Amino acid sequence: MGYKIKIIKKDQYSISKWSGGQTTELYIYPENSKYKDRNFMWRISSATMDIEESTFTHLPGFARELMVIDGETTLEHEGKHKVTLRTFEKDSFMGDWTTKSFGKASDFNLMTSKDCSGSLEVFEVKDKLCIKLENGENRFNVSQYFYPVGGSIEIQIKDDRFHVEEKDLFLIDYSYWKEKIDIMNNSPNAIKIITAVVKY
């Protein structure tokens, strides 16, 4: 029971190039795995699409969720579906699909292997938000990530309080556990928080 916390700062991220722009790896699990070796269970990243048309990297064996952070892009999955994503809209697709993007944007990505499942959501926080974290089953663990866009936040869990700067990644791991957490907005304007949940 209980939980473990980790805050990954922006200056700890790994940055690389892909054919359509730049990719920033926020987190990969296991932490000693390598994206290029495709030996990870899940990976969280943020990428830019710097040209009008890009072809996504082929990733057989992985499911993907992609959420636009800034701009607008159209994803075309050959023989599957086509969707236009505006800011904080998302799409789910498989890594072995042939996928092209049209339009310049930046995004938030979650890639999961067959050994886990994951999803992305977004919350707006004007002043304070209370979120319930719950896992009543012993058969899997949960890793949940919070990524603030537009300002910094404070996260309170019981008597523990954590400061998270904009675009830092706050990670909480828990198994058989139930708790409410409070998220306080430090900014004068409403901000968005992207949350990724992975069950494994």
FENJO-V314469 format. One record per pair of residues at least 12 apart in sequence whose C-alpha atoms are under 8 Angstrom apart, sorted by the first residue. I is the first residue (numbers start at 1). J is the second residue. D is the distance in Angstrom with one decimal. If there is no record, write none. Layout:
# FENJO-V314469
i: <I,I>
j: <J,J>
d: <D,D>
This chain:
# FENJO-V314469
i: <1,1,1,1,2,2,2,2,3,3,3,3,3,4,4,4,5,5,5,5,6,6,6,7,7,7,7,7,8,8,8,8,8,9,9,9,10,10,10,13,13,13,14,19,19,19,20,20,20,20,20,20,20,20,21,21,21,21,21,22,22,22,22,23,23,23,23,24,24,24,25,25,25,25,26,26,26,26,26,27,27,27,28,28,28,28,28,29,29,29,30,40,41,41,41,41,41,42,42,42,42,42,43,43,43,43,44,44,44,44,45,45,45,46,46,46,46,47,47,47,47,48,48,48,48,49,49,49,49,50,50,51,51,52,52,52,52,53,53,53,53,54,54,54,55,55,55,55,56,56,56,56,57,58,58,58,58,59,59,59,60,60,60,60,61,61,61,61,61,62,62,62,62,62,62,62,63,63,63,63,63,63,63,63,64,64,64,64,64,64,64,64,65,65,65,65,65,65,65,65,65,66,66,66,66,66,66,66,66,67,67,67,67,67,67,67,67,67,67,68,68,68,68,68,68,68,68,68,68,69,69,69,69,69,69,70,70,70,70,70,70,71,71,71,71,71,72,72,72,72,72,72,72,73,73,73,73,73,73,73,74,74,74,75,75,75,75,76,76,76,77,77,77,77,78,78,78,88,90,110,115,116,116,116,117,117,117,118,118,118,118,119,119,119,120,120,120,120,121,121,121,122,122,122,122,123,123,123,123,124,124,124,124,125,125,125,125,125,125,125,126,126,126,126,127,127,127,127,128,128,128,128,129,129,129,130,130,130,130,131,131,131,131,132,132,132,132,133,133,133,133,133,134,134,134,134,135,135,135,135,135,136,136,136,137,137,138,138,140,140,140,141,141,141,141,141,141,142,142,142,142,142,142,142,143,143,143,143,143,143,143,144,144,144,144,144,144,144,145,145,145,145,145,145,145,145,146,146,146,146,146,146,146,147,147,147,147,147,147,147,147,148,148,148,148,148,148,148,148,148,148,149,149,149,149,149,149,150,150,150,150,151,151,151,151,151,151,152,152,152,152,152,152,153,153,153,153,153,153,153,154,154,154,154,155,155,155,155,156,156,156,157,157,157,157,158>
j: <174,175,176,177,174,175,176,177,172,173,174,175,177,172,173,174,170,171,172,173,170,171,172,164,168,169,170,171,26,168,169,170,171,165,168,169,167,168,169,25,26,27,26,54,55,56,48,49,50,51,53,54,55,56,47,48,49,50,51,47,48,49,50,45,46,47,48,45,46,47,43,44,45,46,43,44,45,46,169,43,44,45,40,41,42,43,44,41,42,43,42,113,112,113,114,115,116,110,111,112,113,116,109,110,111,112,108,109,110,111,108,109,110,106,107,108,109,106,107,108,109,104,105,106,107,103,104,105,106,104,105,103,104,101,102,103,104,100,101,102,103,100,101,102,98,99,100,101,98,99,100,101,95,95,96,97,98,94,95,96,94,95,96,97,94,95,96,113,114,94,95,96,111,112,113,114,92,93,94,95,111,112,113,114,92,93,94,95,109,110,111,112,90,91,92,93,109,110,111,119,120,90,91,92,107,108,109,110,120,85,87,88,89,90,91,107,108,109,120,85,86,87,88,89,90,105,106,107,108,87,88,105,106,107,108,86,87,88,105,106,107,86,87,104,105,106,84,85,86,87,103,104,105,85,86,101,102,103,104,105,101,102,103,99,100,101,102,99,100,101,97,98,99,100,97,98,99,122,120,196,200,198,199,200,198,199,200,196,197,198,199,196,197,198,194,195,196,197,194,195,196,192,193,194,195,192,193,194,195,190,191,192,193,183,184,185,190,191,192,193,185,189,190,191,184,185,186,190,182,183,184,185,182,183,184,180,181,182,183,180,181,182,183,178,179,180,181,177,178,179,180,181,176,177,178,179,174,175,176,177,178,176,177,178,175,176,175,176,175,199,200,173,174,175,176,199,200,173,174,175,197,198,199,200,171,172,173,174,197,198,199,171,172,173,195,196,197,198,169,170,171,172,194,195,196,197,169,170,171,193,194,195,196,166,167,168,169,170,193,194,195,164,165,166,167,168,169,191,192,193,194,166,167,191,192,193,194,166,190,191,192,165,166,185,186,187,191,164,165,166,185,186,187,165,166,183,184,185,186,187,183,184,185,186,181,182,183,184,181,182,183,179,180,181,182,181>
d: <7.3,6.2,5.4,5.8,6.2,7.3,7.5,6.2,6.6,5.5,4.5,7.4,7.8,5.6,5.1,6.6,7.5,5.7,4.7,6.6,6.1,5.0,6.5,7.5,7.1,5.7,4.6,6.1,7.6,5.9,5.1,6.5,7.8,8.0,4.9,6.6,6.6,5.3,7.8,5.7,5.3,7.7,7.0,7.0,7.5,7.9,7.4,5.3,5.9,6.0,7.6,5.1,7.2,7.9,7.2,5.3,5.1,5.0,7.2,5.6,5.3,7.4,8.0,6.8,5.9,4.3,6.6,5.5,5.2,6.0,7.6,6.3,4.4,6.6,7.8,5.5,5.0,7.2,7.2,5.8,5.1,6.9,6.7,7.8,6.0,4.4,6.3,5.7,5.5,6.4,7.9,7.5,6.0,5.1,7.9,6.5,6.9,7.2,5.3,4.4,6.1,7.7,7.9,5.9,5.2,6.7,7.5,5.6,4.8,6.6,5.9,5.1,6.7,7.2,5.4,4.4,5.8,5.6,5.4,6.6,7.6,7.6,5.9,4.2,6.4,7.4,5.1,5.2,6.0,5.4,7.1,7.1,6.0,7.8,5.4,4.6,5.7,7.0,5.6,4.6,6.4,5.5,5.2,6.7,7.7,6.0,4.4,6.5,7.3,5.5,5.9,7.5,7.9,5.9,5.5,7.2,7.1,7.9,4.2,5.2,7.6,5.1,4.2,8.0,7.9,6.7,7.0,6.1,6.7,6.2,5.2,7.5,6.2,5.4,4.6,6.7,7.6,6.2,4.5,5.6,5.7,5.3,6.4,7.8,5.7,5.3,5.7,6.3,7.1,5.7,4.6,6.5,6.8,5.7,4.5,6.5,5.8,5.2,6.7,6.8,6.8,5.4,5.5,6.6,6.6,5.7,4.6,6.5,8.0,7.8,7.7,5.7,5.5,4.1,6.7,5.4,5.1,6.5,7.7,6.6,6.4,5.1,5.1,5.9,6.5,7.0,6.0,4.2,6.3,5.3,5.6,7.5,5.6,4.9,6.6,7.8,5.5,7.9,5.5,5.2,6.9,6.6,6.2,6.5,4.4,6.6,7.3,5.7,4.6,6.5,6.3,6.6,5.6,5.4,6.8,6.3,5.5,4.6,6.4,6.2,5.5,5.0,6.6,6.7,5.7,4.6,6.6,5.6,5.2,6.3,6.4,5.7,4.5,6.6,7.0,5.5,6.3,7.0,8.0,7.4,6.6,6.8,5.7,4.5,5.6,5.4,6.7,7.0,5.4,4.3,6.3,5.7,5.5,6.8,7.0,5.8,4.6,6.6,5.9,5.4,6.6,6.6,5.6,4.4,6.0,5.6,5.2,6.5,7.8,6.6,5.7,4.5,6.3,7.9,7.6,6.4,5.5,5.4,6.2,7.4,6.6,6.7,4.1,6.5,6.0,5.2,7.9,7.2,6.9,5.6,4.5,6.1,5.8,5.1,6.6,6.6,5.7,4.5,6.3,5.6,5.4,6.5,7.8,7.5,5.9,4.3,6.4,7.8,5.7,5.4,5.9,7.4,7.9,5.8,4.2,6.4,7.8,6.3,5.3,5.4,6.2,5.5,6.4,7.3,7.7,5.9,6.7,5.6,6.7,6.4,5.4,7.4,6.1,4.5,7.6,5.7,5.4,5.8,5.4,5.9,7.0,5.7,4.7,6.5,6.9,5.8,4.5,6.6,5.9,5.2,6.6,5.8,5.4,6.4,6.9,5.7,4.5,6.3,6.5,5.5,4.6,6.5,8.0,5.3,5.1,6.5,5.8,5.1,6.6,6.3,5.8,4.6,6.8,7.3,5.6,6.2,5.1,6.6,5.4,5.1,6.3,7.8,7.4,5.1,5.4,7.1,7.8,7.2,5.9,4.3,6.4,5.6,6.0,6.1,5.2,5.9,7.6,6.4,7.8,5.0,6.5,6.9,4.9,7.5,6.9,5.6,6.2,5.7,4.3,4.7,6.6,5.6,6.6,6.5,7.6,6.6,5.5,4.8,5.3,7.8,5.7,5.0,6.7,7.1,6.9,5.7,4.6,6.4,5.7,5.1,6.5,7.7,7.0,5.0,6.8,7.5>
